[in-house]
Structure formats: C-alpha cells, structure tokens
C-alpha cells in the first residue's frame, strides 16, 4: 500500500509501532472528517498542546482539518511553521479558533472562552473539578456544548490513559522539584534527596499508592531516600511493593501512624487520586503544624482539591508558599514543566482516538458506541450528565444511558 492509501491506524502504527503483524491489514476509510481547533492556552501558565505536528500531519492526510491558534505550540517547543508544514491552518484570532467543530485543549476553558465557542460544538479538555463552580457547568449547557473530561475518559479495560500518562510524568518530575525547594538556594532545609556515607537518608512520605507514587518512589529509591507509602487500599500497597521489587515501608492511612511519620519527614508527596471527584484531606492542619521547619509538601492532588488541609492552588509562575513554616508546592499542571514530553504523550493517546471516532462516524457516535468513552462525558447538548458533579454543585442531571436509549 502507498502512504496515501493506508488507513489512519496503519499510518499511526508505522510511526509508533502499535502493530506487531508483519503485514498491516487494510481497513475501511473513515466516514467522518473533523474540523479540530487547538487553542492557545491562557490559564495557569499552561505550556502543553494536545497534538504534535507529526500527529497533525497524519490526521490531515486522513481528511481532517486542523486549526492551530498562533503560538499554541510554542510552550512545547513546536513552532507555527511546523504545524503549517504538517497541513494545519494557523489561526490568528481567538474568535475564529472557537468556531471549530471539536475544541481539543488542555486546561478547562474560561467562561470567556466558552462564550466564544459556537453553540453545539464538542469540547475535550481537563475539568479540574476541584477548581470549578456551577457557573462553569451552566455556561457549557447554555451553549449546548458536549464536553468530555480527561479525568473521566477510560480505555477498553477500565484504565484512564490520559491520567496514567500525566501521572507517570508527574511522578518522574516531582523529585527534581523537591531537589530545588529542599536546597538552600530556594530557602529549603539544605539537604539532598537520598543520602551519602555517614549521613542519614532523606525521608520521603508518599500519600497514595497509584501511578504517581510508583514513579516517584522509583526515583527516590534510586537516590537512596527512605520511603514510606500510605494508602487505604491494601491491593494498591501490595501492587506497588511488587512493582518496585523492594521492601519499602507501606501502611494504611491511620491518623496516628501517619502523624508520627510526618513529624520526621523531609518531603511529603500528596498523590491520592479522587475516587468520587474530589480527594479527601487525610493530612490535617495540626499534622502539618507538627512537621519540621523548612520541610516540603508537594500536593499533586490539588487539581481535585488536594489531600492536605493546608494546600492552596498555586501556579508555575508563583509555585510555593509557606504555612506553619512548611514549604507548600501545589501546582495542578506540573506536567507543563516538561511540556514537550507531555505533549508527545497526549498526542499518542488522542490521535488514535480521533481516528477511531472518525471510523465510528463522529464523536457522538463514538460516545454511544463505547461505554469507556462515554464515561468522559459530563455535559451533553445542554444537560449535565455526571451524577457526582450534580450532587457537588446541587444541579439537576440526566443519565446519559437513558438518553442513549431514547436516541435509539
């Protein structure tokens, strides 16, 4: 087959080695073409973009039209010329980019951006529920926007691919951040992560035993730090011990035990994922007040409200503050520190999803054909469809599965 005659999935496989067969089977050409807009991110000093120029080229070759707002890829070190050479249209007006049929972005749109969006369009972005209000949901519904959240989208086996990818990055990145703020140069304790001969190792307490904890613990272990991991799910604690192949300290979140561990901790990482839309505060103000001066808290659960009572949202521009003489780092988009890598990871997830939706006949058809994709939907054509969000904000909602039944 020539490149032009290959399906989108075949081309994608040739780029990312998704297939193991020696010969690719020909598949039916997609039935639906999308007009996708990639806006310039204006919130939280966000530097990521959802698609790389290589992915844009692949999508354009499969009949899709991609609009990229000027400088949208600059934070990830992708230039307008790269997107233009890949076949994208460079858009110089924010008003124009939000006329695209599908808006694919990182941060949830501001109320002003929602107002610019044409009625009835599709939005795929993060929701960062811990930072939202009823006004955000009402603005989406007023515009009849069908919105999907990164945090809710699953794969065929029930995993959360976007959360997993960003969690891997966050776990790898968190130790370099810790090194910065534990050093004297940034007012920290003046210690290194790990230990040297004759000096006790740094003590790292990780709250949560998911993907972030796994990757953070790998780095911390490699540096020689003393690691303690807390979680209320025994199966997660067992899994992380097996994955790390190391006899690290693990415990359920018992208030007394956790409080004692925090008193001697140099670094505390909050990595507790929300189970019903918002993470619980498992570390109280009293526990933080009892920590050592100049110790460091990095709360990676802050996008869902945080798991530490003293956590307050910060930004990449102004990332830290002190409370009870403990340094707090609470940036929700930590993966933006390594935006090029994060964009590549996101693009590898979104590109096959877009190609699949095209084969299904559109995003709406994709929603109703695959329950794992449907789970990402939280507003649909003027209605809130997520029960937890409805309870959180005291709003009415409609069950999307009932809407599906009515649709057929």
C-alpha positions in Angstrom: 0.0 0.0 0.0 1.1 3.5 -0.6 1.1 6.0 2.2 -2.0 7.8 0.9 -3.9 4.5 0.6 -3.2 3.5 4.1 -5.8 3.9 6.8 -5.1 6.3 9.7 -4.4 3.4 12.0 -2.0 1.8 9.6 -0.1 5.1 9.3 -0.1 5.5 13.1 1.2 2.0 13.5 4.1 2.8 11.2 5.0 5.8 13.4 4.5 4.3 16.8 4.9 0.5 16.3 1.4 -0.2 17.7 1.1 -3.3 15.5 3.2 -6.5 15.8 2.0 -8.1 12.5 4.5 -8.3 9.6 1.8 -7.0 7.2 -0.9 -4.5 8.0 -4.5 -5.4 7.2 -6.3 -2.8 5.2 -9.3 -1.2 7.0 -12.2 0.9 5.8 -11.6 4.6 5.3 -13.2 6.8 8.0 -16.7 8.0 7.4 -16.4 11.3 9.2 -14.0 14.2 8.8 -13.4 16.6 11.7 -12.6 20.3 11.9 -10.4 20.4 15.1 -9.3 23.6 16.8 -6.2 23.7 19.0 -6.4 27.0 21.0 -3.6 28.9 22.7 -3.8 28.1 26.4 -4.3 31.2 28.6 -4.8 29.6 32.0 -2.3 28.6 34.7 0.8 29.4 32.5 -0.1 26.2 30.6 2.5 25.2 28.1 1.2 21.9 26.7 -0.8 21.4 23.5 -2.8 18.3 22.6 -1.3 17.3 19.2 2.2 17.3 17.8 2.9 18.4 14.2 3.5 14.7 13.3 0.0 13.8 14.6 -1.5 16.8 12.8 0.1 15.6 9.5 -1.3 12.1 10.0 -4.8 13.5 10.7 -4.7 15.9 7.8 -3.7 13.0 5.5 -6.8 11.2 6.6 -9.1 14.0 5.6 -9.3 16.0 8.8 -8.9 19.8 9.0 -6.8 21.1 11.9 -6.7 24.7 13.0 -3.9 25.8 15.3 -4.0 29.2 17.0 -0.8 31.0 16.5 1.9 30.2 19.1 -0.3 27.5 20.7 2.6 25.1 20.4 5.4 27.5 21.5 5.4 26.4 25.1 6.0 22.8 24.0 8.7 24.0 21.6 6.6 23.4 18.4 6.6 26.3 16.0 3.7 27.6 13.9 5.8 26.7 10.8 6.0 23.0 11.8 2.2 22.9 12.1 1.7 24.7 8.8 4.1 22.3 7.1 2.1 19.5 8.5 -1.0 20.8 6.8 -2.7 22.8 9.6 -4.2 26.2 9.2 -2.6 28.8 11.5 -5.4 30.9 13.0 -4.6 34.4 14.3 -7.9 35.1 16.1 -9.2 33.6 19.3 -12.7 34.3 18.0 -12.0 32.1 14.9 -10.4 29.1 16.7 -13.5 28.6 18.8 -15.7 28.1 15.7 -14.1 24.7 15.1 -16.4 21.7 15.4 -14.2 20.0 18.1 -12.1 22.0 20.5 -9.2 20.0 21.8 -7.3 21.7 24.6 -5.5 21.1 27.9 -6.9 23.4 30.6 -10.7 23.7 31.0 -11.9 26.8 29.1 -12.6 30.0 30.9 -16.1 31.5 30.9 -14.9 33.9 28.2 -13.6 31.1 26.1 -16.9 29.2 26.5 -18.7 32.4 25.4 -16.6 32.4 22.2 -17.5 28.8 21.4 -20.1 28.2 18.7 -23.3 26.5 20.0 -23.5 22.7 19.8 -19.8 22.1 19.5 -17.6 19.4 21.2 -15.1 20.2 23.9 -12.4 17.8 25.1 -10.2 19.1 27.9 -9.4 18.7 31.6 -12.1 19.7 34.0 -10.1 20.2 37.2 -13.2 19.7 39.3 -11.7 21.0 42.5 -11.4 24.4 40.9 -14.8 24.6 39.2 -18.2 26.1 40.1 -21.8 25.8 38.9 -21.2 28.8 36.6 -18.8 26.7 34.5 -21.4 23.9 34.0 -24.2 26.4 33.3 -22.1 28.2 30.7 -21.4 24.9 28.9 -25.1 23.9 29.0 -26.2 27.4 27.8 -24.1 26.8 24.7 -25.3 23.2 24.2 -21.7 22.0 24.3 -20.9 18.3 24.6 -17.9 18.3 27.0 -15.6 15.4 27.8 -13.1 15.5 30.7 -9.6 14.0 30.5 -10.0 12.8 34.1 -13.1 10.7 33.3 -12.2 9.1 29.9 -11.3 5.5 30.2 -9.9 2.8 27.9 -11.4 -0.6 27.0 -10.0 -2.2 30.1 -11.2 0.4 32.5 -7.9 2.3 32.8 -7.5 6.1 32.5 -4.9 6.5 29.8 -4.5 10.3 30.0 -4.4 10.3 33.8 -1.9 7.4 33.7 0.4 9.2 31.2 0.4 12.5 33.1 0.8 10.7 36.4 3.9 8.9 35.1 5.3 12.3 34.1 4.4 13.9 37.4 6.0 11.1 39.4 9.2 11.4 37.5 9.2 15.2 37.7 8.3 15.6 41.4 11.8 14.6 42.6 13.5 17.3 40.6 11.1 19.8 42.0 11.8 18.5 45.5 15.5 18.9 44.9 15.0 22.6 44.0 13.0 23.5 47.1 14.9 21.4 49.6 18.1 23.3 48.7 19.4 26.4 50.4 19.1 28.3 47.1 15.3 28.3 47.5 15.1 28.6 51.3 14.8 24.9 51.9 16.5 22.7 54.5 19.7 22.5 52.6 19.6 18.7 52.1 19.9 16.4 49.1 17.4 13.8 48.2 18.9 10.5 49.3 21.9 10.2 51.5 25.7 9.9 51.5 28.1 7.9 53.6 27.7 8.7 57.2 24.7 10.9 56.8 21.1 9.6 57.3 19.0 9.5 54.1 16.2 11.9 53.3 12.8 10.7 54.5 10.1 10.8 51.8 6.4 10.2 52.7 4.1 9.5 49.8 0.3 9.6 50.4 -1.4 7.4 47.8 -0.1 4.2 46.1 -1.1 4.8 42.5 0.9 5.7 39.3 2.4 8.9 40.7 3.6 7.2 43.8 5.1 4.3 41.8 7.2 6.6 39.6 8.1 9.0 42.4 9.2 6.1 44.6 11.4 4.7 41.7 13.3 7.9 41.5 13.5 8.4 45.3 14.7 4.8 45.8 17.4 5.3 43.1 18.7 8.3 45.0 18.8 6.4 48.3 16.0 8.0 50.1 14.0 6.4 52.9 10.4 5.9 51.5 7.1 5.4 53.3 3.9 5.0 51.3 0.4 5.3 52.7 -2.9 4.3 51.1 -6.2 2.8 52.3 -6.3 0.2 49.5 -4.3 -2.9 50.5 -4.3 -4.2 47.0 -2.6 -0.9 45.8 0.0 -1.2 48.6 0.7 -4.8 47.7 0.9 -4.0 43.9 3.4 -1.1 44.4 5.7 -3.3 46.6 5.7 -6.0 43.9 6.2 -3.5 41.1 9.2 -1.8 42.8 10.6 -5.2 43.9 11.8 -3.6 47.0 10.8 -4.0 50.7 9.6 -0.4 51.2 7.5 0.7 54.2 3.8 0.7 53.5 0.8 1.4 55.7 -2.9 2.1 55.6 -3.8 5.7 56.4 -4.1 5.5 60.1 -4.2 9.0 61.6 -1.8 8.3 64.5 0.8 6.4 62.4 0.7 9.0 59.6 1.0 11.9 62.0 4.1 10.3 63.6 5.7 9.7 60.1 5.0 13.3 59.1 6.9 14.7 62.1 10.2 13.3 60.8 9.5 13.7 57.1 11.7 15.9 54.9 9.4 15.6 51.9 5.7 14.8 51.7 4.0 14.0 48.4 0.3 14.1 48.2 -0.7 11.7 45.4 -4.1 10.5 46.5 -6.4 10.3 43.5 -10.0 11.3 43.9 -12.4 8.4 43.9 -15.7 10.4 43.7 -14.5 13.6 42.1 -12.6 15.1 45.0 -9.6 13.9 47.1 -10.1 13.6 50.8 -8.0 15.7 53.2 -6.1 13.0 55.1 -3.5 15.4 56.5 -4.9 17.9 58.9 -3.5 21.4 59.7 -2.4 20.0 63.1 -0.3 17.4 61.3 1.3 20.0 59.1 2.0 22.3 62.1 3.9 19.4 63.8 6.2 18.9 60.8 9.9 20.0 60.8 10.6 23.6 59.8 11.6 24.0 56.1 10.3 20.6 55.2 8.4 20.4 51.9 4.9 19.4 50.8 4.1 18.8 47.1 0.4 18.2 46.7 -0.2 16.6 43.3 -3.9 16.1 44.1 -4.5 19.8 44.1 -6.4 19.7 40.8 -9.1 17.7 42.6 -9.0 19.9 45.8 -5.9 18.4 47.4 -5.4 15.7 50.0 -3.7 18.0 52.6 -5.7 20.5 54.5 -3.2 23.4 54.1 -2.9 23.0 50.3 -3.9 26.0 48.2 -3.8 26.3 44.5 -0.6 27.8 43.1 0.8 28.3 39.6 4.0 27.7 37.7 4.9 31.4 37.9 4.4 31.5 41.7 4.5 27.9 42.8 5.3 27.9 46.5 4.2 29.5 49.8 4.8 28.7 53.5 2.4 27.7 56.2 3.5 26.6 59.7 7.0 27.2 58.3 6.5 24.3 55.9 7.0 24.9 52.2 4.0 24.1 50.0 4.1 23.4 46.2 0.6 23.0 44.8 0.7 23.4 41.0 -2.1 21.5 39.2 -0.4 21.3 35.8 3.0 20.0 36.9 3.5 18.2 33.6 3.8 21.6 31.9 7.3 21.8 33.3 8.2 19.2 30.7 5.7 20.3 28.1 7.4 18.7 25.0 7.4 15.3 26.6 3.8 15.7 27.9 2.5 16.9 24.5 4.0 13.8 22.8 2.3 11.5 25.4 -1.0 13.3 25.0 -0.8 13.2 21.2 -0.1 9.5 21.2 -3.4 9.0 23.0 -5.6 11.5 21.2 -4.5 10.6 17.6 -5.8 7.0 17.6 -8.9 8.2 19.5 -9.7 10.7 16.8 -9.1 8.2 14.1 -11.4 5.7 15.8 -14.2 8.4 16.2 -13.9 9.1 12.5 -14.4 5.4 11.7 -17.4 5.3 14.0 -19.0 8.3 12.2 -18.3 11.1 14.6 -17.7 11.9 18.3 -21.4 11.5 19.2 -21.5 8.0 17.6 -18.2 7.2 19.4 -19.8 8.2 22.7 -22.8 5.9 22.3 -20.9 3.0 20.8 -18.3 2.7 23.5 -19.1 2.9 27.2 -15.5 3.6 28.2 -15.5 6.7 26.1 -19.0 7.7 27.3 -17.6 7.9 30.8 -15.7 11.0 29.8 -18.9 13.0 29.0 -20.1 15.4 31.7 -22.4 17.7 29.7 -24.3 16.7 26.6 -26.3 19.1 24.4 -27.5 21.3 27.2 -27.7 18.8 30.0 -25.4 17.8 32.9 -24.8 14.1 32.7 -22.4 13.4 35.6 -24.2 12.4 38.8 -21.3 13.3 41.1 -20.9 16.8 39.6 -24.7 17.3 40.0 -24.5 16.4 43.7 -21.4 18.5 44.3 -23.0 21.7 42.9 -26.6 21.0 43.7 -27.6 20.8 40.0 -30.0 18.5 38.1 -28.6 15.9 35.8 -29.7 13.4 33.1 -28.5 9.8 32.9 -26.6 9.6 29.6 -27.5 5.9 29.3 -31.2 6.9 29.4 -30.5 9.5 26.7 -28.9 6.7 24.7 -32.0 4.5 25.0 -34.1 7.4 23.9 -31.8 8.1 21.0 -32.3 4.6 19.6 
